[in-house]
Amino acid sequence: MSFRRRPQYLLRFDDVCPTYPWAAWRGVEEVLIANNIRPIMAIIPDNRDVTLHKGPVDVNFWNRVRNWQEMGWTIGLHGHQHLYVSKSSGMVGLNRYSEFAGLSFEEQYEKLRTGLEILARERVQPTCWVAPAHTFDENTLRALKIVGLRTISDGFQLWPHTDSRGLFWIPQQLGRFYSMPIGTWTICIHPDDRLFSDHRLFRQKIETFRENITDIKAVELLYSGNNSNAIGEAFAQTVRWAKVAKAAMSSMSDGQKWPG
């Protein structure tokens, strides 16, 4: 296993769809471009989740996505319609609601196939999987392998690794910047997060962490041949239980859900 002494950070923006809050996004995008940062953009192919109607429909949405793709940004497949249809917590176990986990292999395969078909019509080629609500299961992984998506942005390990199925996992553990001594850390940013709306804070964090911010292509080159290890597994289990406990306490106190 190859370990880097310095920590690395990836940025991931979730819930990207035609009704994204584009006015606020403009300031975020300016900072990303100015600093030559290539984030993961998690695209919902056919959004039907009304809670994600954060602004008017952008009729040029797919032109935007193609432009990001041309700039070398990573396009992630973020489910199909972002509708939670089961109460399964899946493999990661953070939330008890899912668009995929708990469904049959055939149902999940059809969702993935349809989502990819929509993107293909728009000349968009996703290269990684981003599960809504962090919920997916073994059937999801089987279907992902068949449709050709073998990079997964999820899990809590310290470093990316390739599993026994040949799937490449890039961990996603954070929702904000923290100074870490080691590891590869994906920071997941949602439209409701302060990092999204407070451009001064976002710019400040990018300036502070810029030397350690990377992208998926660089991570794949460094880690694609590595397998999981005991340290990473132990860390992942610890983080998973801590997040599950936090989500449970939050749900009991005010009904909040872990974002996904």
N, C-alpha and C positions, 0 to 999 in steps of 0.2 A: 504493500500500500504506500503510495506517495503522499506525504504530508507537506503542506506549505506552512512555513512558520508564521507568515503574516496572514491575518484573516482576509477573506474575500467577501464582497457583497454584490448581490444581484438585485435589481429592482424589477418588481412585477406589478402591473396595473390591471386590476380585475374589473369584471362587469362592463367591459367596453362594448357598446352597442349604439345604434343610431340616436338614442335619447340620452347619451352621456352628457354631463354638464360641461359643454364645450367652452363656455366663457371662462370658467375656472381652469380648464385644461390648457388653455392657451399659455398661461404663465408657466405651468409645469413643463410643457413642451419646449418652451424657449430655453429654460434652464438645461434640459436634457441635451438639446442640440448644441447649445453654447459649450457644453462640457464633453461633447462627443460620447455620450452615454447611450448604449443600445439596450433598452429594457425589454422585458417580456410583456407583450400586450395580449391579454387574455380576452379573446373575441367570442361573444355569444352569437352564433350564426343566425338564429331566428328568435330573438328575445320576445318572450310572452310574459315576463315578470313585470307587473305594473309598478312594483316598488322601485324599479330601476328607471322609471321615467323621470329623469332629473332635469330635463330640458326639452325644447322642441326637437323634432326629428331633423337630423342633418341629412339632406338629400345627397350630399357629397360624401357620405360616410365611407363607402367602399373605395373612393378615390383616396381618402385619408389613409385607409388601411394599406392600400397598394403603395402609397408613398412611404409609409413606415417600413414596409417590406423592402423597398428599394434602398432605403437608408441602412439596411442591415439589422433592423430591429427584429427580434424574435416574435413570431406570431404563434400564440397558443390557442388551442381549441378549448374554449371554456363551456363545455357541455353542448347542449343542443338548443333548448328553449329556456333554460334556467328556471324550470318549474319543479318544485319538490313533490314527488308523487309517492314516496315510500317513507317509512319511519326507521329505516335501517341506518346504523351508524357506520357501517362498512369497516374497512381495514384500519383506518386512522383513528376512528372512534371519537371524534370531537363533537359531532352533532348527530342528533337522531332524526334527521330528515335528509332526503337525497333525491336527486334526479336519476341516479343510476343504481346505487347499491340496493340489493334486495330484489332487483328485477331479473328476469331470465336472461340467459346469454343472448337469445334471439332478439329480445326487446332492446337490450343495450347495444348490440351490434347495429340494429336498425337506426337507433338514435345517432350513433357515431357516423354511420354511413351517410345519413341524411345531412348531418351537420357538415361533413367534409364535402359533400356534393354542392351544398350552397356556397361554400368558400371557393370551390373549384370553378363554379360558374363566374365568380367575381375575380378570378385569376389570383387567388390568395392561397398560399401553401403553408399551412401550419406545420411547425416542426416539434411541438411539444403538447402535452396534455395538462390541462388545469381543471381539476374537478370542482364543480360548484359545491360549496360547503365542505370541502375536503372529504367528500364521501364517495367511495367506490369500493368494489370488491373484486374477487378473483375472476368473476365473469367479465368485469370491465377490462381487466388486464389481458384476458384472452382475446377479447374483441379488439383492444388497442393494437395488439401484436398483429392481428390479421389485417387491420386497415393500414398498418404501416407507421403508426405513431409509437415510437419506442423510447421517447424521452418523457419523463413524468416530473412535473414540478410539484413535489409534495414530500411529506415525511419529515422526520426530525433529526436525522443523523447529522453528524458533524461535517461529513464530507460526502460528495457525490459518489455513487457506486453503481455497478452493473449487477443485477440480481441473476438468479439461476435461470430465469426465463429469457435472459438477454435484454431486459428492459433497463434503461439508464435512469436512475433516480437522482434528481437534484433537490436537496432538502429545502423546505420552506417553513421557517420557524418564527419569523418576526413580523411585526406590524409597524415597527419604527426602528430608527437607528440606535444601536448600542455599541459601545466599544468592546470588542471581543478579542481575546488573546490569540485564538486559532480558529480554524473552521471556515466553511463556505456557508454564507447566510443569505437567504432570499428574503427581502423585505417586501411584503405584500401590501399594496396601497389601494384603498377603495375610495370612491368619490366622496364619501362622508368623512373621511379621515382628515385630521388637521394638516397632515403633510401635503394633502391635495389642495386644500383651500388657502392655506397660509403660505404664500409664495416666498415671503421673506424667510420663514423657517425652513422651507424646502431648499432654498438656495444656500442657506447657511449650512445645512447638513451635507449637501452635496460638496460644498467647498471643503468641509472638514474631512469627509471620508473619500474624496475623489481618487486619491492614489490607490485605494483598495477596492474600488468599484470595477467589476468585470462584466462579462457578458457570457451567454450560453456557449458560443463557439469556443471561446478561450477555455471555459470549464470543461467542455467535452474533450478538447485536445489534452488537457492535463489529467483527467480522471476516468476517461471512458474505459480503460482497461482494468480498472481497480474493482475489487469485490468488496462486499461489506466486511466489517471487522468488529471484534468484541467491544472495543471502546465506543465506536459509533452506535452499535446496537444498544449498549447500556445507556448511553446518553439519550438516544431516541426514546427509550422506554421511560426514562425519568421525565423528559419534557412532555411526553404524551400524557402521563398521569397528572402532571401539574396543570396542563391545559384543560384536561377533562374536569379536574376538580374546580378550577377557576370558572369554567363555563357553567358547571352545575350550580355553583354558589351564586353566580350572576343571574342564572335563570330563576332560581328560587327567590331572589331578592327583588328583581325588577323586570323579569321576562326577557332580558336581552339574550341574543343568540350570538354564538361565535361567527364572525363574518366568513364568507366563502364565495 
